[in-house]
Amino acid sequence: MPNKTKKSKSKSDQKYFSSERGYFTELFNSLRQRCGKTKYKRPGRKIHETDIKDRHHLIELWHKQCQVLGGPYCIFTGVEMTTIKNRGDGRKNGRTATNVSMDRLDASKPYTEENIVFCTWEFNERKGAVTIDDCYKILDIYERRKYGSSI
């Protein structure tokens, strides 16, 4: 009998965390961990800053982006985003490529209202630690080669 209760609890948790409210609660909790002064006690570990007050503030920012883009679309790719909790089907870390991910436009700046956007987890993973300066350098080389400059 305990297995049945555990299984139904797991199913209800999955349903909750796949809802907008549950998904953004998890997203905010992970932000709070990255920005908490007591979370990382190792020497040299960077503690990020944030002006995101709570889950409701994060959801408000999400809704603003959805309003601007006409729906729950990735700001970079235009792909429709999801809030699917791990389905246990072998995906890396239970991630779904189209799930909402919070990203900083400029990784050298804190998690602030002006610096965060929502994109797909897949795009955020690909982007990695590329800085805005790196993007300018890449575009510069691309433009030079496109127009025949020898580099």
Summary of the structure (lengths in Angstrom):
residues: 151
radius of gyration: 18.7
end to end distance: 69.4
largest distance: 72.3
contacts: 364
relative contact order: 0.12
helix: 48%
strand: 11%
